[in-house]
Amino acid sequence: MADVEPTLYQKIEHWLRARILEGREGDPLPSEADLAVQFGVSRMTARQAIQNLAAEGLVTRRRGSGTYIAPKPLHRHAGPLMSYSLDMKRRGMVPGSRLVTAMLRDPSESESDALRLGQRARVVCIQRVRLADGTPMAYDVCCLTPDCAPVLARDLEVGSLHEALRDLGREPTVAQSWIGARTATPAEARLLDLPPKSPVLVERRIISDQDGVPLEFTISVFNAARYVIDATFSLAATTASEPT
């Protein structure tokens, strides 16, 4: 098969990709007008190349300012689930949290079911914005069983919640996770410093302790442009008559 000649906007796109690979987060890229002159095309053609890269999260566009190399997302790979603090430290970043609220309250039905709570039991609810080098990465709503109430006396903006749980004799051991995607609510967009209706990843996670008893039910809302969850699957064997 003969090679297909790339279109004009694809040539611009390839050139910009090379600049992105060589550059750093926040570096400015040429404007639509500059690209149009450089490649001898219309501004509409240059705009299409930039829009394609923006859709992939590789560039950010700021009205009245220009186009810039976007932050490269962090990848969470399959394997042992680390605490957020340990994960960021291993990446060479400074973890932190901004506490939104921490209290004992009545659970929702889903929280009660996830933690297998009895009637009239309350939950320890901790809401935090998780930071990496000062940048918002996720918004967590974490619910713990009521015996974990002593963690409310800890510094939840600096210390590790899982370390505090270990001090109580509850070792976070097994996690079940469900991941989806949607647009951010207005409150989530504000907390994560995102434009309205930005895409977010939502992870619902139940963590059990060393005795298999549910300990933590957390809903984490991630900035989808900054955080990627990797997964590897093996393909099931198929017979010759089955479609692939």
N, C-alpha and C positions, 0 to 999 in steps of 0.2 A: 504494500500500500504506500502511495506517495505521501511524503510529508505535507502537512497542511500549513500553509503560510499563516503565521499569527496575524490577527487583526491589529489595527493601529492602537486601539486601547490596550490590547494584550501586551504589545511591545512596551508601552508606558508602564503597565502593571509589573512586568518582569524587571524593568529598570528600577522601579520603586522598591520592589521586594529586595533587590540587592542592597539598596541604600538602607533599608530597615535592618537587614542582617548585620550590616557593618556599623550601624549607629547605636545610640543608646536611647533609653526611655526619655521622652520629652524633647528630643532633637527635632527641629523644624524641618519640614519637607517643602519642596518647591510648590508654589501656588498653581492653580489651574491655568492662570494666564501665562506663567513662566513655562509650564510644561507644554502648553499649546504652541508657544513660539519655538521652544527647543526641538519639538518633534514635528513641527509643521502641520498641526492638526487644529480642529476647532476646540473651543473650550468645552463643548459638550462631550467630545471624545475624551479629553483629559479628565473631565468630571466623572465619567463612567469608570475609569480606571481607579480613581480615588474612592469612589463609592463601593466598588468591589472589595477593596482592601479594608474599608471601614466596616463592611458587613462581616468580615472575618475577624474583626477586633484587632487588626494590625496597626491601624492609625486612628487617631481621634481628631475631630474637626471642631474648632472653636469659632463660633460666629464672630466675624470682625477681627479675627486674629490670624487664623491659618490652619494648616494641617501639621500634626506632630506624630512622632512614633509613639504608639500606645505602650503602656506597661505590659511586659510579658507575663502571661498568667502562670501561677504556681500550679504544678501538677501533683495530685495525690495519687500515688500508685497503689495497686493492689498489694495486700500483705498485712502485717500487723498494724492495727489502728493505734496511732500515737495520740497522746493528748495534743491539743492545739499548741500549747506552750512549747512542748518538746519538739514538735514538728517544725515550728518556726525557728527555734534555736539551731536545729540541725541544718537548716537552710542558710544559717549565718545571719538571720534577721532577729530583731529585738521584738519579742512578743509583748503584747499589752492588752488591756481591756478597759473599756469605759462602761462603768456600771450604770445601768438604766434603772433597775429596781431589784430588790432582794427582800423576800418576805415569806411568811407562812400564809397560805390562803386555801380556800376550797378548790378542789380539782375539777376540771372539766370531765365529761364522761370518757373521752379518749385518754386523758391522762390517768384517770382512775383505772381504766382497763389495762393500759400499758404497764402500770406499776403494780397491778393486782391488789389494789387497796380495798380495805374493808369499808363498811358504811361509816360515814362521819369522819373518816380519816382526812387529814389535810396534806398538802404537799409543800415542800420548800421550793419556791419559784425564784430563779435567778435569771434576769435578763441582762445581757451584756453585748456591747459591740466589740468584736475581736479585732485587734490591730496588729499590723506587722510594719515595723519601722514607722509607726504613727499613722499608717494608712488603713482605713476601714476595709476589712476583708469579709466579715460575716457578722450577722446578727443572730444571737443565740437566745432561745427561750428554753431554759433547762429546768426540769422538774425532778425533784428527788423525794425519796420516801421520808416520812416525817421524823424518823430517828436521826436523820442527817442534819437536823436544825442547827447543831453547834457550828456548822460551816458558815453560818451567817455572821459569826463573830470574826471570821478571817478577813484578810485584805483580799477581796475578790477582783481587784483591778491589777494586782501585781503577782500574787501567788497563784499556784496551780490548784484548781478545784479537785482534781484527782488525787493530788498529794494530801489535801485536807481530808478526803474520804478515806484514804489509806490510814491516816492517823486515827480514824474512828473505827478501824478494823474492817472496813468494807473495801475490798480490792476490786476495782473495775476489771473484769476478766473477759467477757464475751459480748460482742456487739452485733446486733442485727440492724441493717440499714436499708432504707427505701429512698430512692432519689428521683426527683421529678424536676420540672421546669415550669415557670410561669413569669408573669410580669410583676414587678415590685409594687407593693401597696404604697400610697403616699408616705406613710410613716416609715416604711422600710427604706424607701428611696432617700428620705431625709437623713436617716441614721447612717446609711452607707455612702452618703454624698454622691448619689446617682441622679441622672436626669429622670424626670417622670416616666413611668412605664418601661423602665429598663428591664432587660431579661435578668432573672436570678435563678440559681440552682437552689432547690429546697431538699434538704436531707432530714428525714425522720429517723431517729436512732434510739433503740432501746439497749441499754447496757446492763448486764447482770453481774453479780459479784461472784466471789470464789465458790459460793454454795449454790450458784444457779438461781439466786433470788434477784428479781428486777430491782435495780438500784436507781437508774437514771433514764428519763425519757426526755430527749432534746429535739427540738426543731431548729435547724440551722439554715439560715438564708444567706447564700453566698453571692457576692458580686461575680456574675458569670464572666465578665471580661477579665477578671483577675484570678479566678480559681477554676481549675479543671480537674475532674475526677476520672482517672484512667481505669479501664476495665479490660480484662482479657478473657475471652470465651473459647472453649473448644467446640467444634462443630460435631453434632451428632451424626452417626453413620446413616447413610440413606441407601435405599435399594435403587437399582437401575430404573425402576418404573416410577420412582418418586421425583417430582420436580424439585430443583434446587432454588 
